[in-house]
Amino acid sequence: MFLKVHCSPGAGDIVAVCDRELLNTTIIHGELSVLISEAFYGNTPAAEDEVRAALKKADNINLMGKRAVSIAIDMGLITRSGLIMIGEIPHAQVYSL
């Protein structure tokens, strides 16, 4: 997986995680086109334990891919009903209000 933490003063940190094979690809669902870019998800590989540690501290989370989403489900951060599918790819966002 790839992991990037976006520091947003006053709004909290955003942790972005995507599955390795999705980085720098575009997924399409109907008229929706989503670029899974290094600019947002970073280019630093992360092991599962690193992803879990970052998600525990995150104020906001953006996840793309089966493995990334599965970790958040396992941690109790989201449920399967709380994600969307973009084509065949699961995507979830978690916000702290």
Backbone torsions as a table, in degrees:
resi	resn	phi	psi	omega
1	MET	NA	163.2	174.0
2	PHE	-118.6	144.1	-173.8
3	LEU	-135.6	135.1	173.8
4	LYS	-141.3	136.4	176.2
5	VAL	-107.2	120.5	177.0
6	HIS	-96.8	119.6	178.6
7	CYS	-88.7	122.9	-176.9
8	SER	-126.1	93.6	-177.0
9	PRO	-53.3	130.1	179.2
10	GLY	85.0	-18.1	-178.3
11	ALA	-115.3	-7.2	-178.5
12	GLY	89.2	164.1	-179.7
13	ASP	-79.1	145.3	175.3
14	ILE	-110.9	122.1	176.4
15	VAL	-99.3	121.7	179.2
16	ALA	-112.0	128.3	-179.1
17	VAL	-134.7	133.2	173.9
18	CYS	-135.9	155.0	175.8
19	ASP	-66.7	144.1	-174.4
20	ARG	-51.2	-46.0	-174.0
21	GLU	-72.8	-10.2	-178.9
22	LEU	-89.8	-19.3	-175.1
23	LEU	-59.0	134.0	179.8
24	ASN	63.8	32.4	173.1
25	THR	-119.0	165.3	175.7
26	THR	-118.7	129.4	175.6
27	ILE	-108.8	144.2	-174.8
28	ILE	-126.5	135.6	176.1
29	HIS	-139.9	105.1	-175.5
30	GLY	61.9	-123.9	179.4
31	GLU	-90.6	-3.7	-180.0
32	LEU	-85.2	130.6	177.9
33	SER	-128.1	124.4	-177.0
34	VAL	-123.8	121.2	175.5
35	LEU	-89.9	124.3	178.3
36	ILE	-97.4	92.0	-167.4
37	SER	-103.6	156.9	173.4
38	GLU	-62.5	-31.5	-178.9
39	ALA	-58.5	-35.7	-179.0
40	PHE	-97.9	-45.1	-175.1
41	TYR	-92.4	-6.4	177.9
42	GLY	79.0	-179.6	178.2
43	ASN	-130.6	21.1	178.5
44	THR	-98.7	114.3	177.3
45	PRO	-62.5	144.1	179.9
46	ALA	-135.3	135.8	175.4
47	ALA	-78.8	164.1	-178.1
48	GLU	-56.3	-41.4	-179.5
49	ASP	-65.1	-33.7	176.4
50	GLU	-68.1	-39.9	178.1
51	VAL	-64.0	-46.6	179.5
52	ARG	-58.8	-43.8	-179.8
53	ALA	-63.0	-42.0	179.6
54	ALA	-67.3	-40.5	-179.7
55	LEU	-65.5	-35.8	178.9
56	LYS	-60.8	-34.6	-176.5
57	LYS	-93.8	-6.2	-171.3
58	ALA	-72.9	143.0	170.7
59	ASP	-85.6	-39.0	179.5
60	ASN	-137.4	148.6	-173.9
61	ILE	-135.4	140.1	173.7
62	ASN	-130.0	120.3	-175.4
63	LEU	-122.9	138.1	177.9
64	MET	-137.1	118.5	176.3
65	GLY	117.1	158.3	-175.0
66	LYS	-62.0	-46.7	-178.0
67	ARG	-68.7	-44.9	-179.6
68	ALA	-60.0	-46.6	-179.6
69	VAL	-66.7	-39.3	-179.2
70	SER	-61.6	-36.6	178.3
71	ILE	-63.0	-45.8	-179.8
72	ALA	-64.6	-36.8	176.6
73	ILE	-64.5	-46.7	179.4
74	ASP	-59.8	-33.7	-180.0
75	MET	-81.4	-6.3	-179.1
76	GLY	79.3	16.0	-179.5
77	LEU	-80.0	-29.4	178.0
78	ILE	-143.1	168.1	172.6
79	THR	-117.5	165.9	178.6
80	ARG	-58.9	-32.7	179.5
81	SER	-73.9	-11.4	-178.9
82	GLY	-93.9	8.1	178.4
83	LEU	-114.8	164.7	174.9
84	ILE	-120.1	158.6	175.3
85	MET	-106.8	128.7	172.5
86	ILE	-110.5	100.2	-168.6
87	GLY	65.9	-122.7	179.0
88	GLU	-99.3	6.2	-172.6
89	ILE	-104.8	122.7	176.2
90	PRO	-74.4	142.7	-179.8
91	HIS	-138.8	139.6	177.8
92	ALA	-144.6	149.3	174.4
93	GLN	-130.5	140.9	178.6
94	VAL	-128.1	128.4	-180.0
95	TYR	-122.5	138.6	171.7
96	SER	-96.8	126.2	180.0
97	LEU	-106.1	NA	NA
